[in-house]
Amino acid sequence: MTAGADTTVRAEADSGPLAETGVRALGLGATRQVLEVGVGNGPARGLYAALGFAECGKRRGYYGASGGDAVILARDIWTVPQTSTREQSR
């Protein structure tokens, strides 16, 4: 299963869609969730760390022409939160 963040809402730090993807993947028999994020994308890396993702590798030149590297993050799916960070802050 592949999922991505809409570039118009990436900065909103809403974990709901990511959590929902993990729940759907769990239903399909997956046990881990893996993603790539830009090395310099501190806000996203902070969000993913708060959601239980840990660095497990790097992809050099992942972003092609821009030459940016990506960090590979992973977590066990049973750590997926059931609500978004937006809902938790209300």
N, C-alpha and C positions, 0 to 999 in steps of 0.2 A: 504494500500500500504506500502510495506517495502523497504527501500533503505539503503545502507551502503557505507562507504568509502573504496576504495581499499587501502590496507595497504602500497602499494608502492608509493602512491601519496598523502597520508594524510597530509604531511607536506607542500604541495605546496599552501595551503590556497586558493584554487580556489572554489568560491561559485557557479559557474555555474551549476554543477550537482544538488546541493541542491535546487537552485532556480527552475530548470527545474522540479524537483520532486514536488515542491510546486505548480507550474502551472498545472501540470498534475492532482494532487490531487484536486485542485480547480475545474478543469473541471469535476471531478467525484462527485462533491458536498461537498467536505471537506471544513471545515472552519478554522481548526487549524492544525499546523504541530508540532509534538512532537518527541523528540529524547533523547537519553541517551548519556552521555559522561563521561569519567573517571574523578573523582574528581581532580586528579592531572594533567590533561591534559590542562594546561594553554593556549597553543596556540589555541587549538580547542575551548575552552571556550571563548577566546577573539574573535575569528572569529564569533562564533554563536551570541555573544552579539552584535557585529557590524551589524549582519544581523537581529537584532530585537528579538532574542530569550531571554526569561527571565526564571530564575530558578523557578520551581513550585513543586519540590520534590526531594527525594533521594531514591535510591535503594541500600540497604545495601547488600554487598556480591554479587553484580551483575555480577562480573567477575569470579565467581566460585572459582576454585582452587587457583587463585592468591589472592583471598579475597578482591579485590578492590571494592570500592563503586562507584556508578555512580550518577551523578546529572541528573535529568530530566529537560529538557528545552522545552519551547513551545512558539509559536508565532501564531498570526492570519495570515492566508495565504495571505490576501490582502496586507501584508507588504513585500511580496516577491519581491526582486529586479529583473529587467529584464536582467541584464548583470552580468557577473562574475567580481570578484575583479581584476582579471588579466586584463580583457578588460578595466576596469575603470582606471587602472594605466598607460595605454599606451598613 
